């Protein structure tokens, strides 16, 4: 919540927000369950500038650098930027390169943008959910 409160001040207008979801860590580990959600924002920032703002908000809300896939207090990512596709040296990679393999991304994304279409894979959110690896789940928190 503290991060969302900083979005408007940073020039990010939140247009939609999912419920919070609880999920097990991916890849599986002995870490505690994670809490995830998706917001849709309007901004005039380019993806690289937006990523810099998100990283600043992470830092302001207590994130410190640690090992990859380690538990963290906050993790803000750009999952998609409209229908933009970037690969290779262009950062951030869009859509997020592992989003289609993560229930904790797709389930809240389905709430916020049910008609979103993956521009690189050519699949809808529902089709991506149907193809999720076995054993993944994301449960809405009441």
N, C-alpha and C positions, 0 to 999 in steps of 0.2 A: 504494500500500500504506500509506503514512503516513497518508493520509486515512481509510482503513478502520479503522486502529488507533484512531482518535479517535472513531469512531461510538459504541461502547459507553459511553464516558465521557460522551458528549453525550446519552445517553438513547435511542439508536437501536440496537435489537437486530437484527442482520443475520440473516435467516432463510434466505436463498439468495443465491448469487453466480454470475454467468456466468464463462465463460472470458474472457480478454482478446482483443479483436479489433483488427486493424489496418485502417485505411481511409484513403482519400484525403480531403482536405478537401472539405467541401461548404459553399458553392459552390466549384467547382474554382479552384485558385490554385497559386502556386509554393511554397506552404508544405510542410513535411515531412508525411509521413503521421501520422495521429493514432492513439492507442491508446485504446480505449473498452471499457467493461464496464457491466453492470447489477447492482445489488444490490436485494434486497427487504428492507425493514426493517419492524419493528413499533415503533410509537410512539404515545403518547397526545397528541402535539403536533398542533396545528392546522397546516394547510399553510403559513400565513405564518410561524409560529414555526419550523417545520421548515426553510423556506427561509433564515431568518436563521441558523440553526445551520449549514447547509451553506455559506453565505457566510463565516461565521466560520472554518470548517475550511479553506476555500479560502485565506483570508488567512493563517492559521497555517502553511499548507504552501507559501507562497511566491507565491500569485497576486497580481498587480498588475493594475490596470485598464488596458485598452488598447483599440484600435479593435475594433468589432464583427467577429466571425468571424476575428480574428487568432489566430495560434498562441499557446497559453498552456500553462503547466505543469500546470494542473488546472482542471477545469470540472465542478462538481457541479450537477445539475439534478434537479428532481422531474419525472419523466416522467408518472406517474399516481399518484393517491391513491385506490385502490379504484375505485369507479365514480363518484366525484365529478366534476362538470362545473362549471367556473367560466369565465365570459367577461365582457367589459366591463371595469369598473374593479377587479374583485376580482383580487388577485394572491396567489400565482402563478396563471397560467392553467392550467387542468387539463382534460383531459390536455394535456401540452405541445403547443402549437399546430403544431409542425412535425415531431413525432415520426413521424407516418405517412409522411413523405417522406424518411426517413433510414434507410438500411440499417444504419448503425453503431448505431442504437438498436434497430431491430426484430430483428436477428439475435441479439444477446445477450438481448433481452427474451423471445424464443421459448424460450431455454434456461431462464430463470428462471420465466416464467409462460406456458407454452404455451397455456393455456386462457383467457388474458386477452382480454377483449372491449372494444373501444373504445366507451365509452358514448355518445359524440357522433356518431361515424360509423357505428356499428352493424356493425362488422366485427371478425373475429378477427385475431390476430397473423398467422396464415398468409395470410388474405385481404389484409391490409395489405402483406405481403411481396410477394405476387403483383402488387400494383398499384404497386410502387416505380418511380420514374422510371428510365429506361434509363441504363445506365452506372454505377450505384452498386454497390458491393460492400463487404463487410466479411468479412475472413478471420480465422478463429481463429488465435491464435498458439500454436504447439506448446509 
